[in-house]
């Protein structure tokens, strides 16, 4: 059961193939894969410094639960924006994906601190 819990966010890749326009699918898969990788690195960092409930411990939930929620909201926002920008060219969509990745990173770091 813990294996499913650790990798539940892989289902977002399947959802991405159903929601996102065909030309933007690989950028979306790269975005989700990099966010998954970043989430696991953030969890590993917080585990190594013995702060599994956040640095300030304002929230008492485990960091994995918080980051799953944060990244899930970010994926939903990204899918909605991708769905409505179907006519966007590749280079512009790539730039938007990279900037959205940094938005996800900063938001998840704030969730880690709390």
C-alpha positions in Angstrom: 0.0 0.0 0.0 2.8 2.4 0.7 4.2 1.8 -2.8 0.9 3.1 -4.3 0.9 6.0 -1.9 4.4 7.0 -2.9 3.7 6.9 -6.6 0.1 8.0 -6.8 1.1 11.1 -8.7 2.1 9.0 -11.8 -1.6 9.0 -12.7 -1.3 12.7 -13.6 0.7 11.6 -16.7 -2.2 9.5 -17.9 -4.5 12.4 -17.3 -2.2 14.7 -19.2 -2.4 12.5 -22.3 -6.2 12.8 -22.2 -6.5 16.5 -21.5 -3.6 18.3 -23.2 -3.5 19.0 -27.0 -1.4 16.5 -29.0 1.4 19.0 -29.9 1.9 19.8 -26.2 1.8 16.3 -24.7 5.6 15.8 -24.4 6.2 19.2 -22.9 3.5 18.4 -20.4 4.9 14.9 -19.6 8.3 16.6 -19.1 6.8 19.1 -16.8 5.0 16.5 -14.7 8.1 14.2 -14.6 10.3 17.1 -13.5 7.8 18.2 -10.8 7.7 14.6 -9.6 11.4 14.4 -9.4 11.6 17.8 -7.6 8.9 16.7 -5.1 10.9 13.6 -4.2 14.1 15.6 -3.8 12.3 18.1 -1.5 10.9 15.3 0.6 14.4 13.7 0.8 15.9 17.1 1.8 13.4 17.6 4.6 13.8 14.0 5.8 17.6 14.4 5.9 17.4 17.5 8.1 14.8 15.9 10.4 12.0 18.3 9.5 9.4 16.0 8.1 6.6 18.2 9.3 8.0 21.5 7.9 10.6 23.9 9.2 8.2 26.1 11.1 5.8 23.2 12.0 2.8 25.4 11.6 1.0 22.6 9.8 1.2 19.1 11.4 0.8 17.0 8.3 3.7 15.1 6.8 5.6 16.9 4.0 4.7 14.2 1.4 1.0 14.9 1.9 1.4 18.6 1.6 3.5 18.4 -1.5 1.1 16.0 -3.1 -1.7 18.5 -2.6 0.3 21.5 -3.8 1.6 19.8 -6.9 -1.9 18.4 -7.7 -3.4 21.9 -7.6 -0.5 23.1 -9.8 -1.1 20.2 -12.3 -4.8 21.1 -12.5 -4.1 24.7 -13.1 -1.5 23.8 -15.8 -3.9 21.4 -17.5 -6.7 24.1 -17.6 -4.3 26.6 -19.1 -2.9 24.1 -21.6 -6.4 23.1 -22.7 -7.3 26.7 -23.5 -4.0 27.5 -25.3 -4.3 24.8 -28.0 -3.1 27.1 -30.8 0.1 28.1 -29.0 3.3 27.4 -30.9 6.0 25.1 -29.5 8.6 27.6 -28.3 6.0 29.7 -26.5 4.5 26.7 -24.8 8.0 25.5 -23.8 8.7 28.9 -22.2 5.3 28.8 -20.4 6.1 25.3 -19.2 9.5 26.3 -17.8 8.1 29.4 -16.1 5.2 27.3 -14.6 7.8 24.8 -13.3 9.5 27.6 -11.4 6.2 28.7 -10.1 5.6 25.1 -8.9 9.0 25.0 -7.3 8.6 28.3 -5.3 5.1 27.3 -4.2 6.2 23.9 -3.0 9.2 25.4 -1.1 6.7 27.7 0.7 4.6 24.6 1.6 7.8 22.9 2.9 8.6 25.8 5.2 5.1 25.8 6.7 
